[in-house]
Amino acid sequence: MIAFMAFVFVLLFLFIILYLNNESFDKFIGNNVHEHFGIQCQDESNTTDFCAWNVNDKTCYCTYQPGLTRTNFPQNPSCCDKSCAELSEEECNLMPNPQYNNIDYYCPIDGQCKKFIGKTVNNMISANTCGYDKLNYQTIYPFLTKSDCEEFLDPCGLNNNDNYSVSEQRNSCLNKEFCGWCTNDQGVGQCISGTASGPINIYKYNFCQLNNNGTINSYIHKGPSYDS
């Protein structure tokens, strides 16, 4: 009984010390709450947490950028100051501090250079994202000017309009002479520039093998050469 009382006294003493030191108390309570509920936030001294817009999924989500890697990674939603998932695209892209200036940047997506709001703060530079290529999952990099962006456009990308169904996108694609339909290993299809022999960019889409059956890792082209 005496040992138990001593143990309780020590715990009470530690609690009082932590309480008097607010910073340590907050850290102590915060870390234990996070551990209890399985929430893990990255070390604040070496990361930046912020909301970022997911161009592919059209949602706002909590991210973190470790050090100066200039790449963001998904973060536990509770680690960001805001509830990112509830924000619209415009709200998600707003700067947390009005003293920072926004810039415009352009993304080559679906055959068009789409304009987005960019962040100029170095510790949030990875928020300036264009998403990823749905076929090869490679990052689509942004451009500061529309003219630079237009040099990297794939004209066949215009057939990948989200307003159309996949079958409509595919039919529109295969009616173009210099376009082909590629399907990756996950069964996701997309229209890319190509000829009857295969994709134009064989390095970027080397897995698109000529196969009119439309199976995974396949490439279909139904231009004039198939009608002769």
C-alpha positions in Angstrom: 0.0 0.0 0.0 2.8 2.4 0.9 4.6 1.5 -2.4 1.4 2.3 -4.3 1.0 5.7 -2.6 4.6 6.5 -3.4 4.1 5.7 -7.0 1.0 7.9 -7.2 2.9 10.7 -5.5 5.7 10.5 -8.1 3.2 10.6 -11.0 1.5 13.6 -9.4 4.8 15.4 -9.0 5.8 14.8 -12.6 2.4 16.0 -13.7 2.8 19.3 -11.8 6.2 19.9 -13.2 5.0 19.4 -16.7 2.0 21.6 -16.1 4.2 24.4 -14.9 6.2 24.1 -18.1 3.4 24.6 -20.7 5.5 23.8 -23.7 6.7 20.5 -22.2 3.2 19.8 -21.0 1.6 20.4 -24.4 4.3 18.2 -26.0 3.8 15.5 -23.5 0.0 15.5 -23.8 0.1 15.9 -27.6 2.6 13.1 -28.2 0.7 10.6 -25.9 -2.7 11.5 -27.5 -1.2 10.9 -31.0 0.4 7.6 -29.9 -2.8 6.5 -28.3 -4.9 7.1 -31.4 -2.2 5.9 -33.8 -1.6 9.4 -35.1 2.0 10.1 -36.1 3.1 13.7 -37.1 6.5 14.4 -38.5 9.1 16.2 -36.5 8.0 19.9 -36.6 11.6 21.2 -36.6 12.4 19.6 -40.0 9.0 19.6 -41.8 6.3 21.8 -43.0 2.6 20.8 -42.8 0.1 22.4 -45.2 -3.0 21.7 -47.3 -2.4 20.8 -51.0 -4.7 20.3 -53.9 -4.7 16.9 -55.5 -5.1 17.6 -59.2 -5.9 14.0 -60.0 -8.5 13.3 -57.3 -9.8 16.9 -57.2 -9.6 17.0 -53.4 -7.7 19.0 -50.7 -5.5 16.9 -48.4 -3.0 17.4 -45.6 0.6 17.0 -46.7 4.1 17.5 -45.3 7.4 18.4 -46.9 10.5 17.1 -45.2 13.4 19.5 -45.2 14.1 21.1 -48.6 13.2 18.0 -50.7 10.6 20.0 -52.6 8.4 17.0 -52.6 5.2 16.6 -50.5 3.9 13.4 -48.9 0.4 12.6 -47.5 0.2 13.6 -43.8 -2.3 12.5 -41.1 -5.2 15.0 -41.4 -5.0 15.9 -37.7 -1.5 17.2 -38.2 -2.5 20.2 -40.3 -3.9 23.4 -38.8 -6.9 23.3 -41.0 -9.4 20.6 -41.9 -8.0 20.3 -45.5 -10.7 17.8 -46.7 -13.4 20.4 -46.2 -11.7 23.1 -48.3 -12.5 24.0 -51.9 -9.7 24.3 -54.5 -9.5 28.0 -54.1 -9.5 27.8 -50.3 -6.9 25.0 -50.4 -4.5 27.1 -52.4 -4.8 30.2 -50.2 -1.6 31.3 -48.5 -1.6 31.0 -44.7 0.1 34.4 -44.4 -1.0 37.4 -46.4 2.6 38.8 -46.6 3.5 36.1 -49.1 2.7 36.6 -52.8 1.0 34.1 -55.0 2.2 33.3 -58.5 0.5 31.6 -61.5 1.9 28.4 -62.9 0.8 26.1 -65.7 0.3 22.3 -66.0 0.3 20.3 -69.2 -2.8 18.2 -68.5 -5.0 16.4 -71.1 -3.6 18.4 -74.0 -4.1 21.8 -72.4 -2.1 24.2 -70.2 -4.2 24.6 -67.1 -3.6 27.6 -64.9 -3.1 27.2 -61.1 -2.3 29.4 -58.1 1.3 28.8 -56.9 3.0 29.4 -53.6 6.4 31.2 -53.5 7.3 30.3 -50.0 10.3 27.9 -50.1 9.1 25.7 -47.3 5.9 25.1 -49.2 7.3 24.9 -52.7 6.1 21.3 -53.1 2.5 22.6 -53.0 3.0 23.7 -56.6 2.1 20.4 -58.1 0.4 19.2 -61.4 -0.4 15.8 -60.2 0.9 12.6 -61.9 0.6 10.9 -65.3 -2.2 8.3 -65.0 -0.4 5.8 -67.2 3.1 5.7 -65.7 2.6 7.6 -62.4 5.4 10.0 -63.1 5.1 13.5 -61.7 3.9 16.2 -64.1 6.0 19.3 -63.5 4.7 22.8 -63.6 5.8 25.7 -65.8 6.0 29.4 -64.9 4.8 30.6 -68.4 2.0 29.3 -70.6 4.3 29.3 -73.7 6.9 27.0 -72.0 4.0 24.7 -71.0 2.6 24.5 -74.5 5.9 23.2 -75.8 5.4 20.0 -73.8 1.7 19.4 -74.7 0.6 16.1 -76.2 -2.2 17.1 -78.7 -3.8 13.7 -78.3 -4.3 14.5 -74.7 -7.4 16.5 -75.7 -9.2 13.2 -76.1 -8.8 12.5 -72.3 -11.5 14.9 -71.4 -13.0 14.1 -67.9 -16.4 15.2 -69.2 -16.5 12.0 -71.4 -16.7 8.4 -70.4 -13.7 6.1 -70.9 -15.3 4.5 -74.0 -16.0 8.0 -75.5 -12.5 9.0 -74.8 -11.2 5.9 -76.5 -13.4 6.1 -79.5 -12.5 9.8 -80.0 -8.8 8.9 -79.7 -8.8 6.0 -82.2 -10.5 8.2 -84.8 -7.3 10.4 -84.9 -4.6 9.5 -87.3 -1.6 10.2 -85.0 -3.1 9.0 -81.7 -3.2 5.7 -80.0 -4.8 4.2 -76.8 -2.5 2.8 -74.2 -3.6 0.7 -71.2 -1.2 0.3 -68.2 -0.8 -2.7 -65.9 -3.7 -1.4 -63.7 -6.1 -1.3 -66.6 -6.1 2.5 -66.8 -6.3 3.8 -70.4 -5.3 7.1 -71.9 -4.9 8.6 -75.3 -1.3 9.4 -76.3 0.5 10.5 -79.5 1.5 7.5 -81.7 1.5 5.8 -85.0 0.7 2.3 -86.2 4.0 1.0 -84.9 3.6 2.3 -81.3 3.8 5.4 -79.1 5.8 8.4 -80.2 7.5 8.7 -76.8 8.8 5.2 -76.4 10.8 6.1 -73.4 7.9 7.5 -71.4 5.5 4.8 -72.5 7.7 1.8 -73.2 5.2 -0.6 -71.6 2.6 0.2 -74.3 3.0 -2.8 -76.6 1.1 -3.0 -79.8 -1.9 -5.3 -79.2 -5.3 -4.6 -80.6 -6.9 -6.8 -77.9 -6.7 -3.9 -75.5 -5.2 -6.0 -72.6 -3.0 -4.5 -69.9 0.2 -2.9 -71.0 -1.2 -2.7 -74.5 -1.3 -0.1 -77.3 -4.1 0.2 -79.9 -3.9 2.3 -83.1 -6.6 2.3 -85.7 -5.4 4.9 -88.1 -5.5 4.8 -91.9 -3.0 1.9 -92.0 -5.6 -0.5 -90.6 -8.2 0.5 -93.3 -6.0 -0.1 -96.3 
